Amino acid sequence: MQTLHRLRLDPRFMDNVAAWERLPARPARYAPWPAGLDPRLITALQTQGIDQLYTHQAQAVAAALAGQNVVAVTGTASGKTLGYNLPVLTTLLAEAEARALYLFPTKALAQDQADELAGLIAALERTMGDGRPAAGAASLVQRLSSSVHIYDGDTPSAQRPAIRQASGVLISNPDMLHTGLLPHHPKWAAWLGGLRYVVLDELHVYRGLFGSHLANVLRRLKRLCAFYGGRPQFLCASATIANPRELAEKLLEAPVAVIDDDGAPRAEKHFLVYNPPVLDTVTGVRRSYLLEAQRITDEFLRDDVQTALFARSRNATEILLGYVRDAAQARARQAGGNAAQAAEAIRGYRGGYLPLERRAIERGLRAGEVRGVVATNALELGVDIGQLGAVVMAGYPGTIASAWQQAGRAGRRAETSAVVLVCSAAPLDQFLAAHPRYLFERSPEHARINPDNLGLLADHLRCAVFELPFAPGESFGAFGDVPALLDALAEEGDVHVQAGTYRWVGSVYPAEAVSLRAATSDRIVIQDLSAGRPRVVGEVDRATAPVRVHTGAVYLHEGRAYLITKLDWENGLAEAQPQEVDYFTEAGEAVSVKVVEVMDAEERGNGGEDRAAEEPGSAGPSHAWGELLITAQAVSFRQVRRYTHETLGYGAIDLPAREFQTTGYWLWFPAEAAAQLAREGLWLGPNNYGPNWEQQRRAARARDGFRCRQCGRPEVPGERQHDVHHNVPFRSFGYVPGVNENYRPANALENLVTLCHSCHERVEAARGTQTALGGLAHALGNVAPLFLMCDPRDLGLLAEPRSAETGAPTITLYDQAPEGLGLAEQLYALRRPLLRGAAE
């Protein structure tokens, strides 16, 4: 590849390359056609140029035809789809009334796989009688050609009755199964009774909250199938994870055969780990990783290499999209080309885009019209986007599994491909820059779910009892103590119990109130009213709306900027106005924590295992986990200039606080440990601001009208007073009690400014101020998702110099989902490896 050759000869680039790994090409390995596979399918495959199956395909087909539940775990673009299509079609050819359910996590994947399955069926039809089949074969051809149906929210109502009665393959998603099929099961009686296979593709996606929900949806599906006489077999496919058997068996609650002997060929791939150049050798500050990722992406695009640039967040995706488009337009103008056309060849791709937009982008990638795409991990999944020559990652995705999934997007058909990981300043990124072998030699992480989380379980039991009454002694999957939970639901009034049988008597439709992908199904719709009539731009979930679509926010969509002029919280609508601005906005939430119940604790000095494992006299924390009440309040936002990322100003956010109960893990440093850390110079206690501090603090707040000078938020009587910040840090004045009076110039009014707590935290972060506690919290917050293989957004983080609950310096990691996902309990169990990981 020309780009790689040029970069290798560029000393400025190579000075910052932490690793350049060449992954050699690998030949294919084949296996004989499995016994039991319909010969007509073999002939159809041969007409498509497939004369043999890869080893993993043959093994998966053989296991499925032998009646086993299967999970195939091989690399990206290794042909896992044939592993479940072939046994399903073999059964459909033999049994006229057989049904199969294909579940994909996104509509895009469903459309993609429907096209692939239809292509195989078309090849099969062409081989059966050369277009002029005999009478029996003709009816079979006709049945097969109409045997694939997509059933999701976009399916027209007029088509749904016929789909319910049809045999063949039903392609859907977990959400539609949950709300559109299971609650209406009497209409699906014949279909449920004839269900032979359930296909779960992209199994690794079903972890954390989403996976915990899906496990309960599958419990409900199997319960209804059993009622109608069906007993489906499960065929699963997954990207590489450390525990495919454990995840599959926990989702299915049944044994599985793991197929991981990947026989697919692989083209040569170059994987680079790049650390941006240091700008300040004293502080170690490096150039923005976003700007470096954009620059490297532009190197590939300059050579017309189709490239995907992955970002960690939706906001970063839109910012980078603007940067990459700007560079493409400048390059086109310089060459005398069409700048507008160059911009159109660069697209964004993330959640929140409307379905038609995403389908158009996917078609553009396959056709080669879209030369560059800036995406979140929404593009990790196996939707067909054709040939990509390069992938650039703006920051480590958070897990090794996700990094390799993104890397697998490059070189699906190309001879040579390139992957560049551009490290951010985050601890994990810098660890990988210093220890790149970790990325290449460490096995992927574990995927974890907790289907028996009481909050989730109660929601799905409501749905299950709505669907069918619970008989005396009936269990719900592997969860045995169903009567106790149903009794609790009966006390709420929606369930009635008589003679040990539980029936639904509520007036609501419970599945509608349960979102499988978020703690709440509530959404905020963003509308552009500039044209006189509302036009939907996108949507966000209500939990993140306060920091993303508050009044004054800049909402970025496909590189276009919209100023949010009004947020109607009650009706779930955000009004947006297209606006050309040279800045974007960032907001955060101030969080407070209250302990509701301690489930377990390991305190320093109690003779527990932590104490025994540490050096005598060492300063270490105490640990606990339990139920917490979280209050999150978005109070202010800042405007950030594009490219320079300097702060232009601040604004206030006036929205209700978000309050929810969840589970958390916290560690704290008791007085003895804090004192020892202070003696060793590792812990800085509260500043002694001198004898006139309270007087000057009051004077500064009065001068500023008891309002935050950044966002204008007033102090609220009975709540925490605003902070007073030193413009020039107090410590720099060198005050020593009893030795000098340097506190006087430090506390001069002209050096003081009133800030609300949220703005104060932002100013301190922008200045680069870090405490030992904040540094440890930052490290733990980055390392914890690696141990849990959860999305970093599944965890909240709070560091308190003095917690109201412990009375000591405290760090809390909590589940962002109401009622928790079991992450906190796992963190408590992993507390010692977690601290070792943070230290490493």
N, C-alpha and C positions, 0 to 999 in steps of 0.2 A: 504494500500500500504506500503510495507516494507520500501521504501525510506523515506516516510513521517514520519514513526515511528522513524527511525534512526535520521532524522534531528531534530525532536521534542526533542530528548534526548541529542542533542549536544548543550551545553551551549554557545559555541562560535558562532554557527549559530543563536541560538535564541536571543542572545544579539542584533542582528542586524535586527530582524524581527519587522517591524513597525506595521504589522497587519497580522492576520491569520484568514481568514473568511471561515467558512464551509457553503457551499451552499447545503442544504439537498436535497435528492432525491425527485422527484415530480411525482405522478402517472399521467397516461394519462387520458384525458377526451374525450369522444366520442360523436358523433351525428348521427342521422339516415341518411341513404342514401338520397341525395337531389332528389327532384322530377325532372323529365326530364332527369336524367342520364341514358344512355343506359343500359338496364339490362345485356347485354352481357359483358359490362365492369365490372359490379359488380361481375359476375361469374369469369371473368379473374383475378380480384383482389383477390378473395377468394382462387383461386388456388395458389396464391403467398403468402398466409398466412395473407392477409389483410381482416379481417371480418367486420371492421368498419372504418370509417374515423374519424380523430381527429376533434375537433370542428372547428378549423380554416380552415381545408381542406374542410369540408362540406359547411361552409359559403362562401368560395371563389368560389367553384363550383356552388353553388346556384346563387350567384350574377352574375357570368359569363353567366350562362344559361339564366338568366333573361335579358341579353343584356347590363349589366353595364360594364364600365371600372373598373378594380379592381387593388388594390395594397395590397398584403399580406405582413405584417410586423411581423415576428415571429423569434424565435431564430435559431441559427445555427443547421443544421441537424434536423429540425422540420417537414420535408416532404412537403415543400412549392411547390415542383415540381408537385405533384399530383393535386394541386389546379388549375394549368393551363393545364396539360396534359389531364385530364378527360373531360373538356368541349370541348377541341379541337378535341379529338378522337370521342366524341359524334357527333360533327358536321360532321367529315369526314365519319363516318359510315352512316350518313343520306344523305350527299350530295357528289356525285361523283366528282364534279368539284371544291369543296371547297379547299382553300389554307390557310396555316398559316405560318407566319414568326417568327422564334425564333431568337432573338438577344442576344448574350452573349459578354461580354467585352473581352474575351480571346478565342483563339482557343482551349485551353485545356478544358475549360468549355463546349464548343460546342461539342467536341468529347465525353466528359463525359455524357452530357445530351442526345446525340444521342444514346449512348449505353443504357441508362435507358429507353428511349422511345421505342427503338427497343425491349427491354425485355418485356415491357408491351404489345406491339403489338404481340410478339411471344406467350405470355400467352393467348391473345385474340384468336389467330389462333387455338391454341390447344383446346380451349373450343368450337369452332364452328364446330361441326360434328365429333369430336374425330379423327381429321386427315383425315376423308373421307367426306367432306362437299358436300351438294347437289350443283347442277349446279350454282344456284344464289349465294349461299354462297361461292362457290369456286372462282368465279370471285371477290367477295368482299375480300376474304382472299388474293388473288393474288395482288389486288390493294393495300391493306394495307401493305403487306410485302415489297412493293417497293415504299412506300409513304414517306420515310424519306430520305432527301438528305442534305449533307453538301456542302455549297457553300462558299469557301473562297479562299485565294491566293494559297492554295495547291491543289485545285481541278483541275484535268487534263483538258486541253482545249477540248479534244475529248468528254468528258462527259457533257460539259456545255450546248450544244444545247438541249439535251434530258431533262436536269434538268429544263430549262426554260419553257418547255411545260408541265412538270409533275404537277399533283395536289398533295395534301398532305402537308407535313411539310418541309419547307426550313429552315435549320439551318445555321446561318451566324453570322457576327459581324458588328458593326456600320461602320467600315472602309470599308468593302467590299460593304455594301449597298451604301455608299457614293461614292466610285470610280468605283465599278464594276457592279452595278445594275442600279441605277437611271440615270446615263448619257446615258445608252444604253436601255432606257425603251421601244423603239419600239419592241425590241426582247422579252420583258417581258409583252406585252400588255394583253394577256389572263390571265397571272398570276396576274398582278396588278388589273385587273377587277374582279377576283374571290377571292381576298384576304379578308378573314373573320376575322382573328385574327393576332395581333402582340404581341408577348410575349417579355417582357423586364425583364430579370433576373438580380439580383445583382444591383437593381436600385440605391442603395446608392453610387455606384461607379460613377454614372453620376452626379457629382457635379463639381463646378469650371469650368475650361477650357473645359474638356471633356464633361461635361453635357451641357454646353452652346452650344458647337458644335452639340451635338446630338439633342437638341431641334430644331435646324435649319434643320438638316437632316430629322427629322420627319415631319417638315413643308413641305419639298420637297416631301417626300413620300406620304403624304396625298393629296397634290396637284395633283400628278400624278395618284393616285388611283381615285380621283374624276373625272379626265379626262377620265379614262377608265371605269368608272362606279362602282368602288369599294368603300366601306366605312368600313374600318377595325375597330374592337373593340380591346382595349388594355388590356392585362393581365400582371400585374407587380408583382415582388417579391423583397423584400428588407430585408437587415439586419436592426436592430433597429436604427432609427434616430428620432430626435425630431419632425420633420415636414414632415412625409411621404406624407400627402395629398398635402401640399404646393408644394413639389418637384415634385410629380407626375403630378399635375395639371399644373404646369409651363412647364414641359417637353411636356405634351400631349396637353395642351391648351384645356382641356375638363374636366368635373366633373369625380371624381372617388369615388368608394366605398372602404373605408379602412377596412381591415380585420386584427385585432390585438389580437384576443382572442386565445392565444396560448394554444392548448390542448395537445401538445406533452409531453411525459414523459421526465424526466431528471434524470440522475444518480448523485450520490453524487460527489461534486467537492470541492476541497480545493484551495483557492486563497490566496497567500501570497504576501505581499509587503515587499521587502527586501532592506535595505539601506547598502551599503558596509561599512566595518569598517573604523573608523577614523585612519589615519596614523600620523597626526600632530594635536595635540589638540589646538595649537596656531592659525594655519591658517584654521583649519577645513578640510584640504585636506583628502579625502577618497581614499581607494584602488580603482584601475581602475574597473569600472563597467563591462567592457568587460571581464576582467580576472575573476571577480566574477561570471558573467553569465556563462562563460565556466566551472568554477569549479562546479557550481550547476547542469549544464547540465550533467557533468560527473558523478555526484551522481546518477542521474536517469539511465544513460546508463550503469553504473556499475551493476545495478540490472536488466539489459536487459529491461528497460521500453522504448518503442519507444517514442522518444522525438523530438519536434520541437523547435529550438532556433531562435527567431525573432530578427533581427537587424534593426536599423533605416535607414541605407544607404547601397548601394552596396559595398562600400569599407569596411565598418565594417563587412558586411556579409562574405566577403572573408577572412578578418583577423581572424574572429572567426572560420571560417571553418578550417583554418590551425591549430588554437589552439586546437579545439576539435579533429581533426584527430591525432595531435601529442599525445594527452592524450590517445586516443583509442589505438594507436600503442604501446605506453609505457605499457599500461595495458595488452595488448596481449603478448608482449615479457615477461613481468614478470610472466605471467601464462603459458608460454611455447607455446603460440598459434601462429597463422599466422598474423603478423603485417600488411602485405599488404592487406589481406582480411578484417582486422579490419578497415583499412582506407577506403576501398571501401564501407563499410557499413555506412559511414558518407558522405553525399552529400550536395552540395549547391543548392540553388534555387533562382533565381532572374531574373529580366528583363535583356536582353542582352545575355542570354543563347540561343543557337539555339533551334528551336522547337523540334527536335528529342531528344536532351539532356533532355529537360524538360519532355517529354512524358516518357522517360526511368526512370527518377527519380520518377514520379508519379506511374508508374507500380511497381517499387521497393518498394515504401511505402505501396501500397496496398497488395503486396505479403509478406511483412514483411522482405524482404531482406535488405532494407535500414532501419537501426535502429535509425539513427539520421539525421535530416536535418536542415541546417542553412539557413534561408530564409529572404528575405525582405517581405514587405506586399503583394507581388505577390501571396503568398500562403494563404492570408486571404480569398480569394474567394472560393466558394463552390465546387471546383473540388474534386472528391472523392479520398482521399488518405488513406482510411481505418481507422484503429484504432490507435489513439495516446493516450498514457497514460499520457503524460506531455507536457506542453508548458512553455518555459522560454522566457521572454521578456527582451532583453538587452536594457533597456531604455524605457520610456513611449512612446507609438506610436504617441502621439500628440493629440488624441481625445479619449474620453470615448467610442465612438462607435467602433473605430478601436481596442481599448484594448479588448473589449468584443468579437469582431469578431475573434481576434487572440486566446483569451481564449477559444472560442467555438470549436477550432480545437482539444482540448483535451476532451476525454470522449465521443466521438461520439458513441462508442459502449461499452466502458469499464465500469466496475462496479464503480470504483472510479478513479478519475483523479486529477491531480494537475496542478496549474498555479502559476508561480513565476514571479512577476514583479521586476526586479533588477533596482533600481533607479540610474540614472546617476547624475552628478553634476549640470545638467541644472535646472533652477529655478522651472519649473513645476514639475520635478521629485522630487525635494526636498520638494516642497509644498505637494505633495501626500504622501511623507514619513512622514511628520509632521501632515497631515490631511487626513489619508486614507479613512475616511468616505465619502469624496468627491467622490472617485471612486465608492463606493458601493451604494451611495444614490442619487447622482446627475443624472439627466436625460441626455441622449446623446445629442450631439450638433445638430444644424440645418445644413442641406445641402443646399447650395445656388448656384444658377446659374444666368447668365445674358445673355440670348439669344439675347437681343437687343443691345449688345455691337456693336458699329458701324463697327469696324474692322471685327468682325466675320460675322456680318450681310451682309456686302458688299461682303465678300468672298462667302457666300452661295447664295446671290442674283445672283452673276455671274453664279454660278452653276445652279440655278433655271431657269434663262433666257436662258441658253444654252440648258436646257432640254425642255422647252416650252416657247414660247413667252408670255409676260405679256400683257393681255388685258387692255383697259382703265378702271381705277377704281379698278383693282384687288388688293387685299391685299396679304400679306404674313404672314400667321398665325395671331397672335394678333398684329403684327406690321402693323400699318395702313398707314404711310406716305411713301409708296413705291415709288411713282413717283419722289419725291425729290432725293432719293438715286439712282434710276435708271437714272435720269438726270445727276447725278454726274458721274456715270459709262459711260454714253453716251459721256460725255466730254473727257473721257480717250480713246475713240475710239473703244472699244470692243462691245458696245451696240449701236444699231441704233434705233431711234424713228421715227415713221411715223403715223400720225393720232391717236396719243395716245397709239399705240401699240409698245412695246419694243421687239426687236429681237437681238439675238446674231450674231455678224459678225466677232468676233475675230478669229484668226487662232490657238489659243491654246485651250487646253482641261482643263478648269478651276479647276475641282475637283482634278486633279493630283497635283496641286500646294498647296492644302489645307490639312494639317495634322490635324486630330481630337484630337490628344493627345499631341501635342507640339506646341510651338509657330512657329516652322519651321519643315517641314517634312524632311529636309536634315539630312543625317546620315553619320557617319564616320565608315567605315568597317575596322575591325582589322584583319590582315592577318599574319599568321606564314609562313615565307619563308624558314625555316631552313631545310626542307626536299627536297628543290630544286624546288618544285612546290607550288603555293599558297594554303594555307588551311585557310578557314575563321574560326576565333576563336570566334568573337562576334562583336557587334556593339554598338556605342554610338551616341546620337544626337549631332549635330554640336555645339549647344549652350554650352554643358558641356565638349566638347572635349578638349578645351584649358587647363582645369585643370585635365583631366583624362587620356588623351593619347598624351600629349606633348612629344617631344623628351626627353628621359631620365626618363620618367615615368615608374613605375612598375605597369603593368596591371595584376590584379589577376582574374583568371577565374577557377572556380571549384577547388580552392585551389592551382592551379599551377601559378607560377610567370612568366610573360613575360616582358622583357625589351623592351620598345618602342624605336626602333633605328631610325625611321624616320616618320614624319607626313607630308604627302602630302596633304596640306590644299585644294588646288585647285581641286584635283581629288577625295577627300574624302576617302583617304586610309591611314591607319597607319600600318607600318611594325613592327612586333613583333618577338622577339627572346626568346625561352624558356631559363630561367636562374634561377639557384639556388642562391637566395640572402637572407640575414638575415634581410632585411629591406623592408618597403613599402614607398610610396611617398605620400605627401599631397601638394596640391597647392591651391592657392586662387586668387581672382581677386581684383585689386584696382578699386574702383568705384567712378565716379564723377557724379554729378547731376546738371542739369540746368533746371530751371523752364521755361516752354514754355507759359503756361496760368494758371492763378489762377481761379478756378471755384467758390470757396467760401472760406471765411476766418472768423475766430472769434479771434479778437486781444484783448490782455489785455488792459484794460482801456477804452474800447469803449462802456461800459455799456451793453454789451451782456449778455446772460444767464450764461456763464461761470463765468463772473465777479460777477454776483449777487449771484451765488451759493457758492462762496468761502468766507472764513473768511476775514474781512477787513484787508488789509495790507499783506495778504498771498502772497507768491511767487509762481506763477503758470505760465504755458506756454501759448503762443498763438498757434492757430491751423489753418491749411489750407489744401485744397486738390486741385489738378488740374493736368494738363498735364506736364510731365517731359521728358527731353531727358537724357537717361542713357548711359554713356560710361563705359564699363567694360574692363579692361586690365589685363590679366594674365601675370605676370612678373617674378615670381620665384616660386620654389618648395623646399620642404625640404625632406630629407631622415630620416625615423623614424625606429629605431631598433625594431624588434619584441619583444614582452613581456615587455621589460623595457620602451619602448616608448620614449627613449632619442633621441635627435636630433643628427644625424651623420654628416650632411652637407647640403648644399644648392646648387641649380642650377638655371640657368636663363631660362626663357621661351621667345622665340622670335616668337610671333604670332600677327596677326592683332587684333586691338581692336574690341570689339563687341559694336555696337551702335544701340539703338532702342528707339522709343518714346512710352511712356506708361503713366499710371496715378499713382499718389502717394499721400500719406497723410504725412504731416510733422508738427512737433511741434517745437517751438523755445522759448527761454527764452530772452525776451527783457532786456535792460540794467537795468531797475528798479528791475526786478525779479532776474536777475543774481547777482546784488549787494546785495539784501537781502539774497539770498542763501549763498553768501560769508560771510556776517556778522554772519550768523547762523552756519558757519563752514561746510556747506553742499556742497559748491562749491569752488574748488581750481582754481584760475585764472592761467594765464600763469606764468611759473617760471621766476624769475629775476635771470639770470645766471651770473650777475656781469658785470663790465665794460669791461672786456677783452674778452667777449664771441664771438663777431663777428670776432675778430682777430684770436682766437683759432679755431673757427669753420672753417674759411677759411684755416687755416694752416693744420687742420686735413684732409680736403677734398683734398688739394694739395698733402699732404703726401701720400694719398691713390690713387692718380692719377685720382681723380674725378670719381671713380668707387665704386660700392657697394662692401664692403669687404666680404659679404656673397655670393652673386650670380654673381658678376662681371659686373653687368649692368652699362654702362657709363651714365653720365649725358647727356641729350640732350639739346643743345642750344635752348633757347626760352621756354623750359618747366620747371617744378618745379625742383629746386635744390635738391640734395640728403640731407637726414637728417644726423645729427651728434648725436650719442648716447653715453651716459655716461655708461661705464661698471659698475662702482659703482654709484648708483643713486645720483644725485646732492643733493637731500634733506637730504641725510644721513650725509653730511658734516656740516650741521647746519649754513649755511651762513645767516647773518643778516646784511642788508645794513646799513652802518654807524657805525656798532658795531665791526665787524671783517672782515677779508679778506679771509675767508674760501673758497671763490670762486676760489682762485688760485690753491690749490691742486685738487679741483673738476674738473677744466678745464685743468689740465695738459694733454699734448698730449697722454701720455701713458694710460689715462683713457677715451680717446675718440676714436670712430670708426665710419667710414662713412657707412651708410646704405641707400639703396633706401627706398621709403616710404613703399612699401609692406613688405620688410624684417624687417623694423623697427617695423611695427605693429605686426609681428610674434614674434619678440624678446620680445616685451612688453607683449604680450599675454602669452608667455612661462614663463616669469618671474612672471606672476600673477598680473602685474600692472593693476589697474582698476581706472578709474575716475568715479565721480558721473554720468557724462553724459553717459559713456560707460556702467555702471551698469544699468541705467534706460533703455538704448537702448536694452541691452541684455534681460532684463525682458519683455519689450514690444514685442520684437521679438518672445519670447517664448509664451506669452499670446495671441497675436493677432490671430494665427491660431485656438486657442481654441474658440474664439468668432466667427470666420468666418467659422469654420469647413472646412478649406481648407488644402491642403498639405502644411507643412512649407516651402517647396521649391517653392511654388507659390508666396512667398513674398521675396523681397530683403530688406536689412537693411543697413543704413549708419548713423553713428554718426560723426558730425563735430564740433570741438571746436569753430570754427568760419566759418560759411557758407558764401560763396560768394554771395548767394542769399538773406539771411536775415541779414547778418552782426552780427549774434549772435550764441550761442550754439544751434545746431539744430539736431534733429533726424528725419530721413525720412524712411518711409515704403512704398515700391512701388511694383506694380504688375510686376512679372517677364515676363509676356506675353506681346508682342508688342500690343499696343492699349489698354491694360488693360482688366481686367475681371469684373470691378465694385467693386473690393475689397477695393480700396482706398476710394471710396465714402462711403462705409459701415463703414470703420474705422473712417472716419471723423464724421459720424452720431453717432458712438459708442464711441467717444473720452473720455467722462467722465467715463462710465463703464470700458473702457479699462484701464484708469489710476488707477481706484479703484482696478481692477483685478491685475494690476502690484504691487500695494501697498500690497494687500492681500498676 
